[in-house]
Amino acid sequence: MPEEKKTSSENDKLMGILAYLGVLVVVPLFAGGNSKFIKYHANQGLVLFIAMVLTNILWVVPFLGWMAAPAVGFLLLVLAIMGIINVVNNEMKPLPIIGGIKLIK
């Protein structure tokens, strides 16, 4: 998806930021209304949250999981920070790696 920039309200920005804070993604999912901006960031936040849950499951795998999980967790943290920066800048820019995954229409 090409980068899209629009003006969003303070409520949209708050909901967009919440989308990248782990389980708080449920707030914009259910309270976001029909805002395209909120839905876009809620989708990316939901994908990140699912990846975080899968990363925590990875910890169970001896040796390989113990080495991979911290690296993947750090990558997900960086992606979440990038997403928050996009929200603050009123951008609907896809995140690297996960930006093409659509769970919310």
MMTF fields as JSON, N, C-alpha, C and O atoms, coordinates in Angstrom:
{
  "mmtfVersion": "1.0.0",
  "mmtfProducer": "UNKNOWN",
  "numBonds": 419,
  "numAtoms": 420,
  "numGroups": 105,
  "numChains": 1,
  "numModels": 1,
  "chainsPerModel": [1],
  "groupsPerChain": [105],
  "chainIdList": ["A"],
  "bondAtomList": [4, 2, 8, 6, 12, 10, 16, 14, 20, 18, 24, 22, 28, 26, 32, 30, 36, 34, 40, 38, 44, 42, 48, 46, 52, 50, 56, 54, 60, 58, 64, 62, 68, 66, 72, 70, 76, 74, 80, 78, 84, 82, 88, 86, 92, 90, 96, 94, 100, 98, 104, 102, 108, 106, 112, 110, 116, 114, 120, 118, 124, 122, 128, 126, 132, 130, 136, 134, 140, 138, 144, 142, 148, 146, 152, 150, 156, 154, 160, 158, 164, 162, 168, 166, 172, 170, 176, 174, 180, 178, 184, 182, 188, 186, 192, 190, 196, 194, 200, 198, 204, 202, 208, 206, 212, 210, 216, 214, 220, 218, 224, 222, 228, 226, 232, 230, 236, 234, 240, 238, 244, 242, 248, 246, 252, 250, 256, 254, 260, 258, 264, 262, 268, 266, 272, 270, 276, 274, 280, 278, 284, 282, 288, 286, 292, 290, 296, 294, 300, 298, 304, 302, 308, 306, 312, 310, 316, 314, 320, 318, 324, 322, 328, 326, 332, 330, 336, 334, 340, 338, 344, 342, 348, 346, 352, 350, 356, 354, 360, 358, 364, 362, 368, 366, 372, 370, 376, 374, 380, 378, 384, 382, 388, 386, 392, 390, 396, 394, 400, 398, 404, 402, 408, 406, 412, 410, 416, 414],
  "bondOrderList": [1, 1, 1, 1, 1, 1, 1, 1, 1, 1, 1, 1, 1, 1, 1, 1, 1, 1, 1, 1, 1, 1, 1, 1, 1, 1, 1, 1, 1, 1, 1, 1, 1, 1, 1, 1, 1, 1, 1, 1, 1, 1, 1, 1, 1, 1, 1, 1, 1, 1, 1, 1, 1, 1, 1, 1, 1, 1, 1, 1, 1, 1, 1, 1, 1, 1, 1, 1, 1, 1, 1, 1, 1, 1, 1, 1, 1, 1, 1, 1, 1, 1, 1, 1, 1, 1, 1, 1, 1, 1, 1, 1, 1, 1, 1, 1, 1, 1, 1, 1, 1, 1, 1, 1],
  "groupList": [{"groupName": "MET", "atomNameList": ["N", "CA", "C", "O"], "elementList": ["N", "C", "C", "O"], "formalChargeList": [0, 0, 0, 0], "bondAtomList": [1, 0, 2, 1, 3, 2], "bondOrderList": [1, 1, 2], "singleLetterCode": "M", "chemCompType": "L-PEPTIDE LINKING"}, {"groupName": "PRO", "atomNameList": ["N", "CA", "C", "O"], "elementList": ["N", "C", "C", "O"], "formalChargeList": [0, 0, 0, 0], "bondAtomList": [1, 0, 2, 1, 3, 2], "bondOrderList": [1, 1, 2], "singleLetterCode": "P", "chemCompType": "L-PEPTIDE LINKING"}, {"groupName": "GLU", "atomNameList": ["N", "CA", "C", "O"], "elementList": ["N", "C", "C", "O"], "formalChargeList": [0, 0, 0, 0], "bondAtomList": [1, 0, 2, 1, 3, 2], "bondOrderList": [1, 1, 2], "singleLetterCode": "E", "chemCompType": "L-PEPTIDE LINKING"}, {"groupName": "LYS", "atomNameList": ["N", "CA", "C", "O"], "elementList": ["N", "C", "C", "O"], "formalChargeList": [0, 0, 0, 0], "bondAtomList": [1, 0, 2, 1, 3, 2], "bondOrderList": [1, 1, 2], "singleLetterCode": "K", "chemCompType": "L-PEPTIDE LINKING"}, {"groupName": "THR", "atomNameList": ["N", "CA", "C", "O"], "elementList": ["N", "C", "C", "O"], "formalChargeList": [0, 0, 0, 0], "bondAtomList": [1, 0, 2, 1, 3, 2], "bondOrderList": [1, 1, 2], "singleLetterCode": "T", "chemCompType": "L-PEPTIDE LINKING"}, {"groupName": "SER", "atomNameList": ["N", "CA", "C", "O"], "elementList": ["N", "C", "C", "O"], "formalChargeList": [0, 0, 0, 0], "bondAtomList": [1, 0, 2, 1, 3, 2], "bondOrderList": [1, 1, 2], "singleLetterCode": "S", "chemCompType": "L-PEPTIDE LINKING"}, {"groupName": "ASN", "atomNameList": ["N", "CA", "C", "O"], "elementList": ["N", "C", "C", "O"], "formalChargeList": [0, 0, 0, 0], "bondAtomList": [1, 0, 2, 1, 3, 2], "bondOrderList": [1, 1, 2], "singleLetterCode": "N", "chemCompType": "L-PEPTIDE LINKING"}, {"groupName": "ASP", "atomNameList": ["N", "CA", "C", "O"], "elementList": ["N", "C", "C", "O"], "formalChargeList": [0, 0, 0, 0], "bondAtomList": [1, 0, 2, 1, 3, 2], "bondOrderList": [1, 1, 2], "singleLetterCode": "D", "chemCompType": "L-PEPTIDE LINKING"}, {"groupName": "LEU", "atomNameList": ["N", "CA", "C", "O"], "elementList": ["N", "C", "C", "O"], "formalChargeList": [0, 0, 0, 0], "bondAtomList": [1, 0, 2, 1, 3, 2], "bondOrderList": [1, 1, 2], "singleLetterCode": "L", "chemCompType": "L-PEPTIDE LINKING"}, {"groupName": "GLY", "atomNameList": ["N", "CA", "C", "O"], "elementList": ["N", "C", "C", "O"], "formalChargeList": [0, 0, 0, 0], "bondAtomList": [1, 0, 2, 1, 3, 2], "bondOrderList": [1, 1, 2], "singleLetterCode": "G", "chemCompType": "PEPTIDE LINKING"}, {"groupName": "ILE", "atomNameList": ["N", "CA", "C", "O"], "elementList": ["N", "C", "C", "O"], "formalChargeList": [0, 0, 0, 0], "bondAtomList": [1, 0, 2, 1, 3, 2], "bondOrderList": [1, 1, 2], "singleLetterCode": "I", "chemCompType": "L-PEPTIDE LINKING"}, {"groupName": "ALA", "atomNameList": ["N", "CA", "C", "O"], "elementList": ["N", "C", "C", "O"], "formalChargeList": [0, 0, 0, 0], "bondAtomList": [1, 0, 2, 1, 3, 2], "bondOrderList": [1, 1, 2], "singleLetterCode": "A", "chemCompType": "L-PEPTIDE LINKING"}, {"groupName": "TYR", "atomNameList": ["N", "CA", "C", "O"], "elementList": ["N", "C", "C", "O"], "formalChargeList": [0, 0, 0, 0], "bondAtomList": [1, 0, 2, 1, 3, 2], "bondOrderList": [1, 1, 2], "singleLetterCode": "Y", "chemCompType": "L-PEPTIDE LINKING"}, {"groupName": "VAL", "atomNameList": ["N", "CA", "C", "O"], "elementList": ["N", "C", "C", "O"], "formalChargeList": [0, 0, 0, 0], "bondAtomList": [1, 0, 2, 1, 3, 2], "bondOrderList": [1, 1, 2], "singleLetterCode": "V", "chemCompType": "L-PEPTIDE LINKING"}, {"groupName": "PHE", "atomNameList": ["N", "CA", "C", "O"], "elementList": ["N", "C", "C", "O"], "formalChargeList": [0, 0, 0, 0], "bondAtomList": [1, 0, 2, 1, 3, 2], "bondOrderList": [1, 1, 2], "singleLetterCode": "F", "chemCompType": "L-PEPTIDE LINKING"}, {"groupName": "HIS", "atomNameList": ["N", "CA", "C", "O"], "elementList": ["N", "C", "C", "O"], "formalChargeList": [0, 0, 0, 0], "bondAtomList": [1, 0, 2, 1, 3, 2], "bondOrderList": [1, 1, 2], "singleLetterCode": "H", "chemCompType": "L-PEPTIDE LINKING"}, {"groupName": "GLN", "atomNameList": ["N", "CA", "C", "O"], "elementList": ["N", "C", "C", "O"], "formalChargeList": [0, 0, 0, 0], "bondAtomList": [1, 0, 2, 1, 3, 2], "bondOrderList": [1, 1, 2], "singleLetterCode": "Q", "chemCompType": "L-PEPTIDE LINKING"}, {"groupName": "TRP", "atomNameList": ["N", "CA", "C", "O"], "elementList": ["N", "C", "C", "O"], "formalChargeList": [0, 0, 0, 0], "bondAtomList": [1, 0, 2, 1, 3, 2], "bondOrderList": [1, 1, 2], "singleLetterCode": "W", "chemCompType": "L-PEPTIDE LINKING"}],
  "groupTypeList": [0, 1, 2, 2, 3, 3, 4, 5, 5, 2, 6, 7, 3, 8, 0, 9, 10, 8, 11, 12, 8, 9, 13, 8, 13, 13, 13, 1, 8, 14, 11, 9, 9, 6, 5, 3, 14, 10, 3, 12, 15, 11, 6, 16, 9, 8, 13, 8, 14, 10, 11, 0, 13, 8, 4, 6, 10, 8, 17, 13, 13, 1, 14, 8, 9, 17, 0, 11, 11, 1, 11, 13, 9, 14, 8, 8, 8, 13, 8, 11, 10, 0, 9, 10, 10, 6, 13, 13, 6, 6, 2, 0, 3, 1, 8, 1, 10, 10, 9, 9, 10, 3, 8, 10, 3],
  "groupIdList": [1, 2, 3, 4, 5, 6, 7, 8, 9, 10, 11, 12, 13, 14, 15, 16, 17, 18, 19, 20, 21, 22, 23, 24, 25, 26, 27, 28, 29, 30, 31, 32, 33, 34, 35, 36, 37, 38, 39, 40, 41, 42, 43, 44, 45, 46, 47, 48, 49, 50, 51, 52, 53, 54, 55, 56, 57, 58, 59, 60, 61, 62, 63, 64, 65, 66, 67, 68, 69, 70, 71, 72, 73, 74, 75, 76, 77, 78, 79, 80, 81, 82, 83, 84, 85, 86, 87, 88, 89, 90, 91, 92, 93, 94, 95, 96, 97, 98, 99, 100, 101, 102, 103, 104, 105],
  "secStructList": [7, 7, 7, 7, 5, 7, 7, 7, 7, 2, 2, 2, 2, 2, 2, 2, 2, 2, 6, 6, 1, 4, 4, 4, 4, 2, 2, 2, 2, 2, 2, 7, 6, 6, 7, 2, 2, 2, 2, 2, 2, 2, 2, 2, 2, 2, 2, 2, 2, 2, 2, 2, 2, 2, 2, 2, 2, 2, 6, 6, 1, 6, 6, 2, 2, 2, 2, 2, 2, 2, 2, 2, 2, 2, 2, 2, 2, 2, 2, 2, 2, 2, 2, 2, 2, 2, 2, 2, 6, 6, 5, 7, 7, 7, 7, 6, 6, 6, 6, 6, 7, 7, 7, 7, 7],
  "xCoordList": [0.85, 0.0, 0.887, 1.811, 0.623, 1.445, 1.2, 0.143, 2.203, 2.095, 0.964, 0.821, 0.171, -0.939, -0.854, -0.595, -1.07, -1.006, -2.339, -2.873, -2.879, -4.13, -4.125, -3.31, -5.019, -5.154, -6.082, -7.168, -5.667, -6.505, -6.717, -5.905, -7.809, -8.123, -7.222, -6.537, -7.244, -6.464, -6.966, -6.173, -8.288, -8.837, -8.318, -7.987, -8.245, -7.707, -6.252, -5.829, -5.493, -4.088, -3.967, -3.142, -4.78, -4.74, -5.078, -4.395, -6.139, -6.523, -5.424, -5.153, -4.798, -3.71, -2.527, -1.93, -2.187, -1.075, -1.418, -0.58, -2.649, -3.065, -2.959, -2.709, -3.146, -3.093, -1.733, -1.642, -0.683, 0.669, 1.142, 2.307, 0.256, 0.65, 0.093, -0.639, 0.451, 0.103, -1.393, -2.1, -1.865, -3.264, -4.215, -5.413, -3.714, -4.559, -5.071, -5.87, -4.627, -5.132, -6.64, -7.297, -7.206, -8.652, -9.446, -10.588, -8.866, -9.586, -9.901, -11.072, -8.908, -9.274, -10.062, -10.822, -9.891, -10.656, -12.152, -12.95, -12.529, -13.944, -14.483, -15.681, -13.625, -14.092, -13.659, -13.917, -13.017, -12.474, -13.472, -13.161, -14.663, -15.665, -15.291, -14.703, -15.634, -15.394, -14.187, -14.02, -13.348, -12.18, -11.198, -10.734, -10.891, -9.929, -8.554, -7.838, -8.191, -6.904, -6.778, -5.756, -7.818, -7.786, -7.777, -7.023, -8.607, -8.651, -7.304, -6.867, -6.647, -5.349, -4.334, -3.648, -4.252, -3.271, -3.692, -2.837, -4.996, -5.464, -5.086, -4.725, -5.162, -4.761, -3.286, -2.925, -2.439, -1.005, -0.704, 0.147, -1.403, -1.211, -1.645, -1.006, -2.736, -3.211, -2.212, -1.95, -1.659, -0.644, 0.57, 1.118, 0.988, 2.115, 1.803, 2.647, 0.583, 0.201, 0.224, 0.712, -0.299, -0.275, 1.167, 1.497, 2.028, 3.444, 4.091, 4.943, 3.697, 4.239, 3.823, 4.627, 2.565, 2.082, 2.846, 3.259, 3.034, 3.78, 5.24, 5.836, 5.806, 7.18, 7.28, 8.259, 6.281, 6.286, 6.173, 6.761, 5.428, 5.339, 6.689, 7.048, 7.433, 8.743, 9.72, 10.633, 9.519, 10.395, 10.388, 11.34, 9.335, 9.211, 10.202, 10.61, 10.59, 11.491, 12.913, 13.493, 13.474, 14.825, 15.862, 15.766, 16.824, 17.988, 17.63, 17.883, 17.047, 16.736, 15.748, 15.943, 14.709, 13.719, 14.314, 13.986, 15.178, 15.802, 16.71, 16.907, 17.26, 18.121, 17.3, 17.597, 16.271, 15.503, 14.491, 14.286, 13.862, 12.795, 13.237, 12.507, 14.401, 14.799, 15.028, 14.671, 15.604, 15.853, 14.54, 14.374, 13.612, 12.317, 11.546, 10.9, 11.615, 10.957, 11.477, 10.702, 12.787, 13.378, 12.905, 12.585, 12.86, 12.372, 10.928, 10.577, 10.097, 8.696, 8.577, 7.703, 9.45, 9.463, 9.813, 9.189, 10.803, 11.198, 10.035, 9.778, 9.332, 8.189, 7.071, 6.433, 6.832, 5.806, 6.167, 5.3, 7.423, 7.871, 7.714, 7.293, 8.05, 7.867, 6.391, 6.053, 5.526, 4.091, 3.591, 2.795, 4.055, 3.659, 4.148, 3.427, 5.351, 5.882, 5.016, 4.746, 4.583, 3.698, 2.379, 1.873, 1.826, 0.573, 0.769, -0.035, 1.823, 2.083, 2.269, 1.891, 2.851, 3.076, 1.889, 2.007, 0.75, -0.457, -0.219, -0.801, 0.606, 0.919, 0.275, 0.16, -0.135, -0.627, 0.381, 0.097, 1.565, 2.681, 2.826, 2.887, 2.883, 3.016, 4.358, 5.399, 4.3, 5.523, 6.288, 5.683, 7.618, 8.398, 7.971, 7.549, 8.074, 7.813, 6.321, 5.807, 5.614, 4.223, 3.222, 2.017, 3.685, 2.804, 1.809, 0.772, 2.079, 1.182, 0.109, -0.752, 0.142, -0.831, -2.095, -2.045, -3.221, -4.51, -5.403, -5.79, -5.734, -6.654, -7.982, -9.012, -7.961, -9.15, -9.464, -8.595, -10.684, -11.099, -11.763, -12.18],
  "yCoordList": [-1.181, 0.0, 1.233, 1.33, 2.169, 3.378, 4.206, 4.138, 4.98, 5.833, 6.825, 7.424, 6.995, 7.917, 8.815, 8.346, 10.097, 11.043, 11.763, 12.198, 11.894, 12.6, 13.27, 12.946, 14.187, 14.848, 14.006, 13.633, 13.706, 12.914, 13.673, 14.515, 13.365, 14.021, 13.463, 12.457, 14.135, 13.668, 12.301, 11.465, 12.068, 10.765, 9.676, 8.581, 9.968, 8.996, 8.685, 7.531, 9.707, 9.492, 8.632, 7.72, 8.917, 8.122, 6.669, 5.759, 6.451, 5.082, 4.402, 3.215, 5.159, 4.602, 4.181, 3.131, 5.0, 4.658, 3.43, 2.545, 3.367, 2.2, 0.908, -0.16, 1.005, -0.18, -0.868, -2.07, -0.129, -0.693, -1.078, -1.429, -1.015, -1.309, -2.655, -2.731, -3.695, -5.055, -5.304, -5.034, -5.822, -6.223, -5.023, -5.211, -3.815, -2.629, -2.425, -1.52, -3.245, -3.19, -3.419, -3.001, -4.072, -4.313, -3.019, -2.958, -1.978, -0.707, -0.1, 0.16, 0.14, 0.693, -0.285, 0.141, -1.582, -2.555, -2.398, -2.477, -2.175, -2.105, -0.681, -0.462, 0.284, 1.659, 2.6, 3.801, 2.095, 2.943, 3.478, 4.402, 2.919, 3.39, 3.055, 2.007, 3.948, 3.709, 4.451, 4.561, 4.961, 5.718, 4.816, 3.811, 5.188, 4.427, 4.446, 3.444, 5.585, 5.75, 4.78, 4.111, 4.709, 3.819, 2.36, 1.553, 2.016, 0.628, 0.196, -0.935, 1.096, 0.773, 0.434, -0.585, 1.299, 1.073, -0.06, -0.758, -0.254, -1.386, -2.699, -3.66, -2.754, -3.95, -4.251, -5.382, -3.246, -3.461, -3.821, -4.669, -3.175, -3.495, -4.912, -5.589, -5.366, -6.731, -7.751, -8.765, -7.489, -8.385, -8.431, -9.504, -7.275, -7.235, -8.008, -8.75, -7.835, -8.526, -10.049, -10.778, -10.519, -11.958, -12.446, -13.525, -11.652, -12.022, -12.063, -12.914, -11.156, -11.16, -12.42, -13.017, -12.818, -14.038, -15.25, -16.11, -15.321, -16.436, -16.435, -17.496, -15.254, -15.156, -15.683, -16.34, -15.4, -15.926, -17.441, -18.102, -17.998, -19.453, -20.025, -21.137, -19.272, -19.71, -19.967, -20.783, -19.265, -19.452, -20.904, -21.337, -21.644, -23.025, -23.954, -24.966, -23.615, -24.461, -24.331, -23.246, -25.442, -25.368, -24.918, -25.24, -24.19, -23.695, -22.768, -21.566, -23.304, -22.464, -21.359, -20.198, -21.717, -20.734, -19.733, -18.548, -20.197, -19.309, -18.287, -17.19, -18.64, -17.702, -16.792, -15.603, -17.346, -16.585, -15.638, -14.53, -16.054, -15.261, -13.849, -12.898, -13.672, -12.292, -11.425, -10.247, -11.977, -11.205, -10.82, -9.677, -11.757, -11.479, -10.472, -9.568, -10.628, -9.692, -8.276, -7.32, -8.138, -6.82, -6.234, -5.048, -7.056, -6.607, -6.121, -5.095, -6.847, -6.448, -5.14, -4.322, -4.941, -3.679, -2.519, -1.459, -2.724, -1.684, -1.383, -0.219, -2.415, -2.208, -1.44, -0.58, -1.748, -1.029, 0.447, 1.31, 0.742, 2.139, 2.844, 3.999, 2.152, 2.734, 3.03, 4.06, 2.132, 2.34, 3.545, 4.33, 3.698, 4.854, 6.146, 7.144, 6.133, 7.313, 7.64, 8.811, 6.627, 6.854, 7.494, 8.396, 7.026, 7.6, 9.07, 9.915, 9.375, 10.75, 11.668, 12.839, 11.137, 11.913, 11.862, 12.303, 11.327, 11.2, 10.4, 10.717, 9.393, 8.592, 7.212, 6.624, 6.723, 5.352, 4.605, 4.207, 4.423, 3.8, 2.363, 2.141, 1.385, -0.001, -0.252, 0.251, -1.031, -1.402, -2.441, -3.233, -2.443, -3.487, -4.879, -5.035, -5.837, -7.26, -7.557, -8.426, -6.856, -7.199, -6.282, -6.525, -5.252, -4.235, -4.735, -4.101, -5.83, -6.349, -7.291, -7.716, -7.623, -8.573, -7.823, -6.888, -8.232, -7.594, -8.552, -9.595, -8.21, -9.001, -8.286, -8.923, -6.954, -6.13, -5.455, -4.841, -5.572, -4.931, -3.612, -2.925],
  "zCoordList": [0.0, 0.0, 0.0, 0.808, -0.888, -0.913, 0.337, 0.964, 0.671, 1.846, 1.658, 0.592, 2.686, 2.63, 3.849, 4.957, 3.648, 4.746, 4.834, 3.814, 6.023, 6.212, 7.561, 8.425, 7.739, 9.023, 9.875, 9.432, 11.084, 11.974, 13.276, 13.66, 13.94, 15.203, 16.307, 16.126, 17.437, 18.584, 19.046, 19.479, 18.956, 19.33, 18.401, 18.854, 17.102, 16.146, 16.473, 16.407, 16.822, 17.166, 18.423, 18.471, 19.437, 20.67, 20.373, 20.843, 19.588, 19.232, 18.416, 18.595, 17.526, 16.72, 17.571, 17.337, 18.559, 19.456, 20.283, 20.454, 20.802, 21.594, 20.786, 21.345, 19.484, 18.627, 18.676, 18.422, 18.997, 19.013, 20.415, 20.599, 21.394, 22.776, 23.248, 24.235, 22.532, 22.939, 22.967, 21.996, 24.092, 24.222, 24.137, 23.928, 24.292, 24.171, 22.751, 22.507, 21.82, 20.449, 20.417, 19.463, 21.431, 21.444, 21.567, 21.112, 22.174, 22.336, 20.965, 20.688, 20.092, 18.784, 17.91, 17.04, 18.132, 17.349, 17.591, 16.658, 18.851, 19.192, 19.308, 19.127, 19.606, 19.816, 18.697, 18.78, 17.67, 16.619, 15.626, 14.876, 15.603, 14.645, 13.216, 12.946, 12.302, 10.88, 10.34, 9.125, 11.219, 10.787, 10.047, 10.585, 8.81, 8.004, 8.67, 8.657, 9.251, 9.929, 11.107, 11.259, 11.935, 13.104, 12.662, 13.206, 11.683, 11.21, 10.646, 10.863, 9.923, 9.343, 10.442, 10.374, 11.448, 12.506, 13.438, 13.982, 13.629, 14.429, 13.752, 14.431, 12.417, 11.682, 11.917, 12.24, 11.755, 11.952, 13.409, 13.68, 14.342, 15.756, 16.088, 16.894, 15.466, 15.695, 15.159, 15.807, 13.988, 13.423, 14.353, 14.607, 14.856, 15.795, 17.069, 17.571, 17.594, 18.819, 18.625, 19.488, 17.502, 17.218, 17.11, 17.601, 16.468, 16.368, 17.753, 18.01, 18.647, 20.011, 20.764, 21.48, 20.599, 21.253, 20.724, 21.502, 19.409, 18.823, 19.283, 19.469, 19.464, 19.954, 21.384, 21.737, 22.198, 23.564, 23.569, 24.426, 22.626, 22.513, 22.078, 22.467, 21.276, 20.797, 21.951, 21.827, 23.073, 24.237, 24.739, 25.388, 24.445, 24.93, 24.235, 24.804, 23.008, 22.235, 22.787, 22.767, 23.282, 23.851, 22.823, 21.639, 23.288, 22.56, 21.396, 21.472, 20.322, 19.17, 19.543, 19.184, 20.249, 20.691, 21.653, 21.606, 22.517, 23.499, 22.826, 23.349, 21.675, 20.947, 20.034, 19.911, 19.397, 18.414, 19.056, 18.56, 20.142, 20.746, 21.145, 20.868, 21.782, 22.131, 20.891, 20.893, 19.855, 18.635, 17.965, 17.539, 17.868, 17.261, 18.123, 17.594, 19.435, 20.344, 20.172, 20.186, 20.01, 19.794, 18.464, 18.386, 17.43, 16.129, 16.228, 15.646, 16.956, 17.121, 17.896, 17.607, 18.877, 19.622, 18.689, 18.745, 17.841, 16.872, 15.922, 15.615, 15.455, 14.566, 15.266, 14.659, 16.539, 17.3, 17.433, 17.296, 17.694, 17.799, 16.453, 16.4, 15.371, 14.033, 13.766, 13.181, 14.191, 14.019, 14.789, 14.273, 16.028, 16.845, 16.194, 16.179, 15.664, 14.973, 13.753, 13.485, 13.021, 11.88, 12.316, 11.649, 13.437, 13.945, 14.292, 13.899, 15.018, 15.438, 14.229, 14.272, 13.153, 11.933, 10.964, 9.821, 11.413, 10.583, 9.311, 8.274, 9.361, 8.182, 8.273, 9.348, 7.125, 7.01, 6.158, 5.029, 6.725, 6.017, 6.522, 7.731, 5.609, 6.055, 6.747, 6.326, 7.804, 8.515, 7.704, 6.981, 7.823, 7.141, 7.62, 8.766, 6.794, 7.05, 7.186, 6.482, 8.075, 8.354, 7.659, 7.733, 6.999, 6.438, 5.413, 5.218, 4.759, 3.735, 4.246, 3.476, 5.52, 6.091, 6.486, 7.286, 5.926, 6.21, 6.974, 6.447, 8.212, 9.015, 9.185, 9.409, 9.078, 9.261, 7.932, 7.313, 7.514, 6.248, 6.522, 5.59]
}
